[in-house]
Amino acid sequence: GCDFNPYRLGDHTFFGPGSNFTIDTTQVFTVVTQFVTNDNTDNGVLSEIRRQWIQNGKVIMSRNITVGGKTFNSVTDDFCNTQKTAFGDSNDYEKRGGHKKLSEVLDQGMVLVMSLWDDHAVNMLWLDSDYPLDKSPSAPGVARGTCPTSSGKPSDVESKYPDASVTYSNIKYGPIGSTMPK
């Protein structure tokens, strides 16, 4: 895969708990993901994945970030290749065909799955801590969030939060712009 984690990309104030963040995770927010094609039709080849958030009636766009000397605000093949090179990550996304292949798979139909889960392999450190553990947190792409590397152990998560829950609601699908508030 290819990720667009603002924290990992150097923007440490975009997403987090409290009013000092652009997206305050202590409040309800909506995530909008747009799959844009090269010809802006449903039949074109995927060229870009954009993300927007809505919180308190305000539409918030992804900020521009710079990685590998280039500026991006969405996921493109160029972004993925640049990020993988800059962070020294294996570029499995490109090896598997990148956006072109994802476009082909999306055309076949997919099922949206959302879940609340924990990670018995690496304690979710890849999501919001320093990962991988054998690299310095100051190395490009290693710092992915503020959680300590001792956090996320499934035994801790499951015993401390046995009744954890999440609400997914108002899920919409449609042409770009059709699911946004009027």
N, C-alpha and C positions, 0 to 999 in steps of 0.2 A: 503494500500500500504506500500511500503518500499522505503525510499529515500536514495540516496548517494549524499548528498550535502557536497562538500569539506569544505565549510566555517563552516557549522554546526558540522562537524567532526574535526574541529580544524585547518584546512589548510586555513589560511586567505589570502594567496598570489597566489592561483591557478587560480582564475577566477575573472576578474574585468577590469575596464577601465584604460588603460595605460600600458606602457612597463615594469612596475615593477611587473606585473602579468604574470604568465605562459601563460594563455590565455588572450589576450588583447581584451576585448569586444568592443573596438572602431574600430576593424578591422574585416574583413570577416573571418569566421572560419567554418569548417565542423565538424559535430558530427557524429560519427560512433558508433552504438549500435550493439553489437554482442550477440546473444542468443545461448549459448553453451549448448549442451546436454551431458548427462553422457557417451555416447558412440561416441560423435562427429559426429553423423549422423542426418539427418532431422527427423528420426523416434524415436530418443532417448528421454529421459525425461529431461526437462530443469533442469540444475544444476547450471548455472551461467549466469549473465548478465554483460558484460564488456562494458566499454565506452572508446572511444579514440577520440581525436580531431586532426584536421589537420589545421594548420595555417602557412601561408607563406611557404608551401611545407614541413613542418616538422610535423611528426606524434608524437603526445604527448599522452602518456599513463596516466591513472589515477595513482596518487601517492599512495603509501602505507600509510594508516592511522591506528591509533590504537584507538580502542574503546573497553571498557570493558576488557582491558588487552589482547586483541587479535588484530592481524594485518590483514588488508584486503585491496584490491584494486579493488574489484568488488562486485556485489550484489549476495549473496548466501543465502540459508535459514539460515545458521549459522550466517552470517553477520546480517540479519534482526532480528533474535532472540536476538543476542548480543546487537545490537543497541537499540532495543525496551526496553530491560531490563535496559541498562545503562542510557537511557534517561527517563525512567519511562513512556513510551508511551504504549498505548493499542496495543496489537499485533494482530490486525485484519487480517494482512497478513497470519499469521500462522493459525488463526481460520478459514480462508477461504480456507486453503489448501496449501498455499505457492507456491513454484515453481512447484510442481507436478500438482496442479490444474491449474496454469497458462499454463503449458505445454499442458494440455488437451484442454483448451480454444483456445490456439494458433493453435492446430491441427484442430479445427473446422473452422478456418479462421476468420480473423479480418479485419477491415477497419482502415487504418491510418487516423487520423484526427489531423490537426494542426490548431491553431487559435490564434488570438490576443484578449485578453479579460481582464476584470477587475472583482473584487471579491466583491460583495455587502455584503457578510457575515462577512469577517474578513480582508478586504482591502489588500489581498495578503501578509499579514505579515508572514504567514507560509513559504513563499518562500524566502524572503531576508531581514527580520527584526528580532526583538525579538518576539518570540511567543512560548507558550501562554503568554498573558499579565499578568496573575496572578502569574507568576513565575519570579524569579530573572534572569536577563540576564546572570548572572554568573553560573546559574545552567546548568548541562550538557544538551546539545541539544537545549537550548533555543535560543541562538544567531545563526541566520541563514544567516545573511548578514549585510550590513552596513546601510541599509535604516532606517530612523527614524520611530518609532512606530506611528507617526502622518501622515505618508505618505500612499499613495495608495488608498485614498478615491475615490471611483468611480466618485463622483461629481467633484472633482479636476482633476482627470485624463481625464475625458470626456470633461471638459471645457477648460483645458489648452492644450490638445493634440487631438483636434477633427479630425485631419487628420493623426493620427498615422498609420503607416503601417509596415509591415514586409514582407520580401521576402523569400520564401522557394523555393529552386531550386535544380536541379540535384539530385533529390531523387532517390536512387537506392536500389535494393533488390537483394540478391543473396547469394550463399554460402560464408562462412567466408573467407575473404581475396579477394574475387572477386570484391568488390566495392572500394577497396583501389587504390590510384594512382600507376601506374607502374613506 
